[in-house]
Amino acid sequence: MALPAYASPLERIWHYTYLTLCVLIFLFLIAPILIVIPLSFNAEPYFTFTEKMLTFDPEGYSLRWYDSLLTFGMLNPEAPRDGAWWLDFWQNAQWMQVTKHSIIIGFFSTLVATVLGTLAALGLSRPEMPFRRAVMAVLISPMIVPIIITATGLFFFYSKTGLANSYPGIILAHATLGIPFVIITVTATLVGFDSSLSRAAASLGANPRTTFFKVVMPLILPGVISGALFAFVTSFDEVVVVLFVADHSQQTIPRQMWNGIREQISPAILAVATILVIISIALLTTVELLRRRSERLRGVSPR
Amino acid sequence: MTDATAQLTTADGKPLKAALAASLARSRRRAFLLVAPLFLFVLITFVVPIGQMLMQSVYNDTFSTAAPALGKWFDEHPPGSEIDESAYAALASDLKLMKEQKTSGSAGTRINYDISGSRSMFTGTARKADKFEPPYKEAILSVEKKWDNPNIWRAMRSASSPLTIDFYLAALDMTRDDAGNIVSVPEGQAVYKMLFGRTMMLSLAITVICMFVAFPIAHLLATLPLAKSNLLMILVLLPFWTSLLVRTTSWMVLLQSQGVLNDLLVWLGIIGDDGRIQMMYNRTGTLVAMTHILLPFMVLPLYSVMRTIPPAYVRAARSLGANSFVAFYRVYLPQTLPGIGAGALLVFILAVGYYITPALVGGADGQLISNLIAFHMQKSLNWSLAAALAALLLAGILALYWLYDRIVGIDNMKLG
């Protein structure tokens, strides 16, 4: 995107305006996410930079909001921090409880979505699949239909079938929401899949199962893992279905954040947000590495 | 050498045509069996619940099961017949039944959707239902005078059949007048049409803003060398991977009247300390936060289309005498249209159904139709109306989804 030597002054001015514009847009994209990180170390209960923070005075910074995350909901938060304190934390601290719920729900819904989604993607990417387009449209629709409609439907359905306020209910719902992501990522991986490889395996005497596990699976694994990560993030971030069909004993991290934001927003929420941002950076890095590996495996040169 | 006219056969003697058909059928069956489990799963956990919700929007039997005698009376007497002693006798027997089964509250709530204030009539009169003696008309009217209001009887008549389109009428700001004709509600009470309109306008505004904001950076990403653009792409993908609630929280922090942006403006001297701008809990908040959240959905399809446009085309246009604006407008822009279309449709579809962000930063006038559905589900408990609103929204979304599939194709959806 270098400027040619023959560019006129007007073009030069426009070129630099354009670059400035791009920088501003990138700033708009990224700044709101990064701004919560320093603010979560604020020593005061404010949502803006205090004078001490701006002058990098150590007194302006503190870990008090992270500490309040640990102790919130504990029976005896003032006790000395020994084994008993940490046990109390593990059993009673509110944020610890919701983290456990989130991980349980996320794990099982990811498992369901990934296994079923990968199988379906294998079927969908075969050219002989009947009604391919219509089936695909139905399977992707949970991503398109507004979450409030899904939640409303599930509310009626679960209250009649007794799945309301239970783990299986939320896990099934979250699996449904994660499925479109698995299908999209796995079918994208399968686009470049050379089906003569599985035919070669079959001609060398491998039965279909061996072919799948020894030849197909290793090649599509990066796509499957990315899909699983997408599904997990979807569940980990989902709040509306939980609002509608869960009760107190299945509260998740986003549900607890929702409470925190609606009732009395304190910088403790920013501490949670910071942790979540760090998690998403880690996930993004993983997915990016997987994508590159997948491209290398399939012999697709980067575009 | 086989004779050309003889049938071709496979090694085991089957006709080749039949063998091919059987093998094709087998592979079709195999592909179908791979998809079947998931299809069933989605059918049960997604399609059936939504179907049930659609059912709820036209079927509400809370009143008809609580008041069987009235239902019978309405069947026997056509609309417009006089509300005589026999009607009050039916009412009295139903009120007794409601008292026994403790359904006066829910039955009253159903009528209350149409005529506010009528719930207390049911609960209050049902409490004394045991003491009613003939003539019932005077007995009931002595407890609660409002029972001779013809509107109540009209509402009870329409509620006495479980199948009704009344909730759709309500969702479209319509009601029935005294004679039972469908009319629009008075100006002041019309909320839903206005909200549908506002949802459309805001989503359209967000889509257009996203289009203009995404275009330059998608272009930059597509023209930079791959190593650099992959690095910059992270800046687009990170918001995509970050929790929705985190992004909404960040905007709350930024936009608050005591927040970072206002502080910055005060510090720069653009506004005074007392002139802090209210950027949150109104439409601006919804607009800004949702643009930020939906922007990656616009950048990604645009980028993947722009990557495939050979730079030689613009160069050729320039060498043929076009200035840079004409080369962009006549040569480059038309080639990006598929990407613009795909991104705009996706952003619009997602924006129309948004719930979380407007609920948190929208305040009163930044609410969208989803928020009203949630309100009727959780606060006013008028589930059938919520279902009717949801059905209308769903119909719109599915039409757009169909359009998206026709124009873009679902297979072409990309996630980073």
Contacts between the chains, C-beta under 8 A, distances in Angstrom:
chain1	res1	chain2	res2	distance
A	1	B	220	6.8
A	1	B	223	4.5
A	1	B	224	5.8
A	11	B	324	5.9
A	14	B	324	7.7
A	18	B	216	6.3
A	18	B	220	7.9
A	19	B	220	7.9
A	21	B	216	5.4
A	22	B	216	5.4
A	22	B	217	5.4
A	22	B	220	4.9
A	25	B	213	5.6
A	25	B	216	6.4
A	25	B	217	5.0
A	26	B	217	6.5
A	26	B	232	7.1
A	26	B	235	5.1
A	28	B	213	7.4
A	28	B	292	6.8
A	29	B	235	5.7
A	29	B	236	6.4
A	29	B	238	8.0
A	29	B	239	5.5
A	29	B	292	7.1
A	29	B	295	6.4
A	29	B	296	8.0
A	30	B	235	5.0
A	30	B	238	6.6
A	30	B	239	7.1
A	32	B	247	6.6
A	32	B	250	4.1
A	32	B	251	5.9
A	32	B	254	5.9
A	32	B	292	6.3
A	33	B	238	6.4
A	33	B	239	6.0
A	33	B	242	5.4
A	33	B	246	7.2
A	33	B	247	6.6
A	33	B	250	6.0
A	35	B	250	6.1
A	35	B	253	6.7
A	35	B	254	6.6
A	35	B	260	6.4
A	36	B	246	7.1
A	36	B	249	6.8
A	36	B	250	5.2
A	36	B	253	6.4
A	39	B	253	6.3
A	39	B	260	7.8
A	46	B	258	7.0
A	47	B	252	7.8
A	47	B	253	4.6
A	47	B	256	5.7
A	47	B	258	6.7
A	47	B	259	5.4
A	47	B	260	7.3
A	48	B	253	7.8
A	48	B	256	7.9
A	48	B	258	6.3
A	48	B	259	5.7
A	48	B	260	5.1
A	48	B	263	4.8
A	49	B	260	6.9
A	49	B	263	7.2
A	112	B	41	7.8
A	116	B	37	5.6
A	116	B	38	4.2
A	116	B	41	5.7
A	117	B	38	6.3
A	119	B	34	5.1
A	119	B	35	7.6
A	119	B	37	6.5
A	119	B	38	6.6
A	120	B	34	6.4
A	120	B	35	4.6
A	120	B	37	7.4
A	120	B	38	3.8
A	120	B	39	7.2
A	122	B	34	5.3
A	123	B	30	7.8
A	123	B	31	4.5
A	123	B	32	6.8
A	123	B	33	7.4
A	123	B	34	3.0
A	123	B	35	3.9
A	124	B	31	7.8
A	124	B	35	6.0
A	126	B	27	7.0
A	126	B	30	7.8
A	126	B	31	4.2
A	126	B	34	7.9
A	128	B	24	6.5
A	128	B	27	4.9
A	128	B	28	4.8
A	128	B	31	5.6
A	129	B	28	7.3
A	129	B	31	4.1
A	129	B	32	6.7
A	129	B	35	6.8
A	130	B	28	5.7
A	130	B	31	7.6
A	130	B	32	6.0
A	133	B	405	7.3
A	133	B	410	7.5
A	135	B	35	6.0
A	135	B	39	6.2
A	136	B	410	5.4
A	136	B	411	6.9
A	137	B	401	7.4
A	137	B	405	5.7
A	137	B	410	5.8
A	138	B	39	7.0
A	138	B	42	6.3
A	138	B	43	7.9
A	138	B	47	7.2
A	139	B	38	6.5
A	139	B	39	6.9
A	139	B	42	5.8
A	140	B	410	5.3
A	140	B	413	7.2
A	141	B	42	8.0
A	141	B	46	7.3
A	141	B	401	7.0
A	142	B	42	7.1
A	142	B	46	5.5
A	144	B	349	6.0
A	144	B	350	8.0
A	144	B	397	6.6
A	144	B	401	5.1
A	145	B	50	7.3
A	145	B	353	7.3
A	145	B	394	6.7
A	145	B	397	6.3
A	145	B	398	8.0
A	146	B	352	7.2
A	146	B	353	2.4
A	146	B	354	7.4
A	146	B	355	6.9
A	146	B	370	5.8
A	146	B	393	6.4
A	146	B	394	7.7
A	146	B	397	6.5
A	147	B	353	7.0
A	147	B	355	6.1
A	148	B	353	6.7
A	148	B	355	4.6
A	148	B	370	4.3
A	148	B	373	5.2
A	148	B	374	5.9
A	148	B	390	7.1
A	149	B	50	6.7
A	149	B	53	7.2
A	149	B	353	7.0
A	149	B	373	7.5
A	149	B	390	4.7
A	149	B	393	6.5
A	149	B	394	5.4
A	149	B	397	8.0
A	150	B	46	7.0
A	150	B	49	7.5
A	150	B	50	7.2
A	152	B	53	5.4
A	152	B	373	6.4
A	152	B	377	5.9
A	152	B	386	6.2
A	152	B	387	6.6
A	152	B	390	5.3
A	153	B	46	7.7
A	153	B	49	3.5
A	153	B	50	4.2
A	153	B	51	7.8
A	153	B	52	6.3
A	153	B	53	4.1
A	153	B	390	7.9
A	154	B	45	7.9
A	154	B	49	4.9
A	155	B	377	6.8
A	156	B	49	6.6
A	156	B	52	4.8
A	156	B	53	5.4
A	156	B	56	5.7
A	156	B	383	7.5
A	156	B	387	7.7
A	157	B	48	6.4
A	157	B	49	3.6
A	157	B	52	5.3
A	158	B	49	7.8
A	160	B	52	7.5
A	172	B	45	4.9
A	173	B	45	6.6
A	175	B	41	7.6
A	175	B	45	7.3
A	176	B	41	7.3
A	176	B	42	6.2
A	176	B	45	4.5
A	176	B	46	5.0
A	179	B	38	6.7
A	179	B	41	7.8
A	179	B	42	6.6
A	181	B	415	6.6
A	184	B	413	5.7
A	184	B	414	7.6
A	184	B	415	5.7
A	185	B	415	6.4
A	187	B	411	6.9
A	188	B	414	7.1
A	230	B	415	6.7
A	233	B	241	6.6
A	236	B	243	7.5
A	237	B	243	4.6
A	237	B	244	5.8
A	237	B	245	7.1
A	239	B	244	7.9
A	239	B	245	6.5
A	239	B	356	6.5
A	240	B	355	5.9
A	240	B	356	6.7
A	244	B	377	7.1
A	254	B	243	6.7
A	254	B	244	8.0
A	254	B	245	5.2
A	257	B	245	5.0
A	257	B	249	7.4
A	258	B	245	6.7
A	261	B	245	7.2
A	261	B	248	7.6
A	261	B	249	6.2
A	261	B	252	7.1
A	261	B	360	5.8
A	262	B	360	7.3
A	265	B	249	7.7
A	265	B	252	6.8
A	269	B	249	5.9
A	270	B	249	7.1
A	270	B	253	6.9
A	273	B	243	7.7
A	273	B	245	7.8
A	273	B	246	4.4
A	273	B	249	5.3
A	273	B	250	7.0
A	276	B	242	7.1
A	276	B	243	4.9
A	276	B	246	5.1
A	277	B	242	5.9
A	277	B	246	6.1
A	280	B	238	6.9
A	280	B	241	4.3
A	280	B	242	4.6
A	280	B	243	6.8
A	280	B	246	7.9
A	281	B	238	6.7
A	281	B	241	7.9
A	283	B	241	5.8
A	284	B	234	6.8
A	284	B	237	5.7
A	284	B	238	5.8
A	284	B	241	4.7
A	287	B	241	7.8
A	287	B	416	7.2
A	288	B	234	7.3
A	288	B	237	7.7
A	291	B	416	7.9
A	302	B	226	5.8
A	303	B	226	7.0
A	303	B	307	5.9
